């Protein structure tokens, strides 16, 4: 991909050269600005109509210098622009700048490192959830696919490089998901992201079970081993087909208005201090409380006598509309 910077500098030098020529002919040969500009342009483009010619020796020297330097600059600028337009480079450059401008405004987004088979599924889910994200990818084949699709927000580069992570605004990110097939690279990305943003939530892929403990020691909050999950799911699909089919439908079917959600209770929420039986989560909001995460402990299938506390993370299942309404209650907003 070509860069606009050399073209800009060459065009700037060309304009400066023309301005110097105009000033020279106006002062040395007392020509009008229009005549001086005409003389310079017909000389630099080698048209040479002959209706305007230099009358002094100094003027001829200036014309020779302008022809020698100006023709090369003009040819370079025009040919590069035309080639860029024909091959689509110029639109690619402007598209990249537009995308980088969009990325520069991101906050609380998710950074996806790698867009292979696993990474693609991650991106698809983020798009379905309508969550801000940016993909970091270095494979030219995948990058060409992104260019053709035109809908994926991405940065071309190696996610293990600091400058690439900074460009993806890792310090402002909510989470990082590294899905590369090389555990060593996932380890390096995890360490770098933790250095740039100590509070970011990192989900890392482990291709070998022995890498799980290393990634957690490096700072990953969650480590996922696709092969282990796939094996476990295949076994469950054989032993408990109905249960697996229900969970699969819940996760994968977009037409079913049933979702899983996590809601954090703020101090000023009306739910704080209430027992579960008095919260009326099912009666008023139509949602089911699956578990409560309180600090490092997880309370599964909480009893009706369980008291809700500030900073509790509620894991809920219900319709999207009901969950959106309950989210306002959880943060302390008044719902009419």
N, C-alpha and C positions, 0 to 999 in steps of 0.2 A: 504494500500500500504506500502510495506516495504521500509526501508531507506538504502542507500548504506553506510552511515557513520559507523554504527556498524560493518558491514562486513569488511570495510576498516581497522578499528582499530584492529579487530581480526586478519586479515591477516597480518597486520604490526607486531603485537605481535608474531605471529607464525614465521615469517621470522626472527625477532630479536632473538627468542628462538633458532632457528636452527643455526643462526650465533654464538650465545654464545656457543652452544654445540660444533660446529666445532672448534672454537678457543680453547675451553677447552681440547678437545681430541688431538688436534695438539700439545699443550703445555705440557699436563700432560702425554700423552702416546706416543708421538712422531709418531703419525699416519699421513699419508698424508691427504691432504684436501679431496681427493676423497674417501679415506677409512673412514674418520671421517663422511663425509656427508652420505655415504652409511649406516653406523652403526646407525646414528640418524634416518634416514628415515625408515629403516626396523623396528626399535624399536617403532617409533611413529605410524606407520601403523599396528603394531602388527603382521607383517609378520614373522620376526625373523628367517632368514635363518641360522644364526649361523656361517657364514664364517668370520664374524668380531665380536669380543666380547671384552668388556673392560678387561684390564689386571690388573688394580689397583683398590684398594678400592674406591678411589676418582672417578674413571671412572664409577664404578657401581652406586655410589650415584648420579652422574650426569645423568646416563641413567634412574634411577628410577624417578628422578625429571622431566626429559623430557617426559617420558611415562605418568606420572600423569597429567602434564599440557598440553603437546603437543597433546595428543590424543583428549582431549576435544576441544581444539582450532581447530584442523584439522577437526574434525567431524562437529563442528558448521559452519565453513566457507564453507565446501563442501556441507553440507545439505542445508544451506540457499541459496547458489548459485543455486543448482539443483532445489529446490522448486520454486525459483524466475523465473527460465527459464521455468519450466513446467507450472506455473500459469500465466506467462506473466508479472510478476512484474518488472523484470529487463528492459524489453523493454519499459514499461510504465515510469519508472524512467528516462531512457535516452531520451524518447520522451518528457517528461516534461521539462528536462533540455534544450533540443533543442528549445522547444517552448519559454521558459523563455529567452533564448539567443536571439531569434528572437524579442521578446517583448522589450528587453533592447535596441534595435536599433531603435525602433519606435519614430517618431516625427511628430507632426501635425496630429495625428491619432484621431479616434473616440473611446471613451470608451462606451460600451453598458452594462448597469447594469441590469441584468436579461434577461433570454432567454426563457421566456414563449411564449404564442401565439403572443403577440405584439412584444416582443424582437426578435423572430425568423424572423418576417417580416422585422424588422429594419436591421438585419444582412444580410438577403437576398438582400435587396436593396443596402447595402454597398458593397456587393460582386459584384453586377451587375455594380455599379459605379466604381469598382476597386479602392476603397479607403481603406487605412490602418485602421484597427480596432482591438480591443481586447474586448472580452466578459468576464464579471465577473458573475459567476453563482455558487450557492451553492447546488442546488438540485442534489442528486446523480444519479437520473434517467436521467436527462438531460445531466449530465457529462458523463455518460456511452454512451449516444448517440453520444456525441462529440468524444469520444474515438473511437467509431466504424466508424464514418464518416471520421475522420482524416484530415479534411480540415478546421475546425473552430479553430481560434486562441483564446484561453480562459485561464482564471485563475480560479481555484477552490477556492471559498471563499465568504465571506460576503462583499458586496460592501460598507457597512456602516462602515467598519473597516479601520482605517487609513493605516495600513500596506498593505492591499490589494490594496487600491487606489494608494499608492506609487509604489507598484510592477507593476501596470498597467501604470505607468508613467503619472499620471494625471497632473503633473506640465508641461509636454511637450506636452500635448494633445491639439488638436484643438477644440474638443467638447466632451460633455458627454451627453448621452441619458439614462435616468433612466426610466425603463418600469415596475417596480415592481407593484404588485397588492395591496400593502399596502402604502397608502398615507404618513403615518408617516415615513416609511423607505425612500421613495422618498424625503421627506423633509430633513431627516438627511443626505442623500447622497448629496443633493444640497448644504447644508451648508458646508459640509466637502470639496467638490470640489471647492467651491468658496473661501474657506480659502487657499487651496493649490495652486490654480491658479485663480487669480482675473480676468484674461482676457478670460478664457475658456468660450465657449458658451454652456449653459446648456439647454437641452430640457427635460422637466419632464412630466411624465404621472400623471394625476389626475383622480381618479376613482369616486370622488364626486365633483360636481360643487363648493361646498363651499371651497374645498381645493385649488382651482386655485389661489385665492388671497394670500393664505399663502405661496404657493410655489414661487410666484413672489416676495413676500417680503423677502423670504429666499435667493433669488438670481437667480432664474431660468429666463432665457431670454424668453423662450417660454414654455407655459403649454398647453398640449393637453389632452382633455377629450374624450376618444374613444367613450363613449356612446353618448355624444352630437353630435360628428361628424357623427357617424353612423345614428342617428336619422335624422340629417339634410340632409345627403346624400340620405336616403331612401325617404324623402319627395320630394327632388328635382328630384329623379329618377322617381317619379310619376308625378310631375308637368312639368318637363322639361327633358324628357327622352333622346332626341337627344343631348342636351348639356352635360348631365352627361355621356352619352355613349362616346362622343368625348374625354372628359377629362380622362375617364377611359382608353380608348384606348391609349391615349398619355402617360399615366403613366405606364400602365401595359403591353403593347405589346412590347416585345423586338425587333421584326422584323421591326417595323416602325422607320425609321431614322428621328425622330423628338423629340427634347428634350428641356427641360427648363434649363436655366443656369443663373447664377449670375456672372457678371464680374465687377470688381472694376477698375475704371480708374485711372491710375497713373499720376503723374504730367507731365511726359515726353511723354505721349501718343499723337499721332497726332490728336486724336479726341477731345482733350481738347480745349475749346474755339470755337468749331464749333457749328453752329446751326444744329438742327436735320435734316433739309432738305438738308444741305450741307455734312452731314456725310456719306451719301450713304450706310447706313447699309443694306437696302433691295437690292439696285441695285448691289453693289459690293460683299456683303457677303451673301446675301440671307437669312437674319434673320429679325425677327420682334421684335421691341422694345415694350414690354408690359407696363413697368413702370420704373420709376427712383426713387431710394431711395437716398435722399439728407439729411444727418443728420437724424433727427427723422421724417422728412416729406417724404411722398410717393406721387409722381406725377404719376397718372394713365393716360394712353392714352395721353401721352405728345403731344403737338402741334408741327407742323413743325418748328415753330419759337423758340422752347425751346433750350437754349444754354447748351451744355454739359460742365460740370465743373470737375476739379480734385476731386477725392474721391467720385464721383458719383457711385452708385451701379446700374448697368444696369440689368434689369430683361428681359431676351431675350428668344425667341422661334425660333428654327431652327434646321437644320441638324447638327449632331455631328461634321462633318468635318468643316463646316462653323463656328461653335462656337469655335472650337479649333483654327482656323485661327484668328478669331476675338479676342480671348484671348491674343494672342501674340501682337496684335495691342493695346489692352487695357493696357498692362504692359509696352508698349514703345518699343517693338522690331520692327526691320525693316522687312517687309514682301515683298518678291519679287514675 
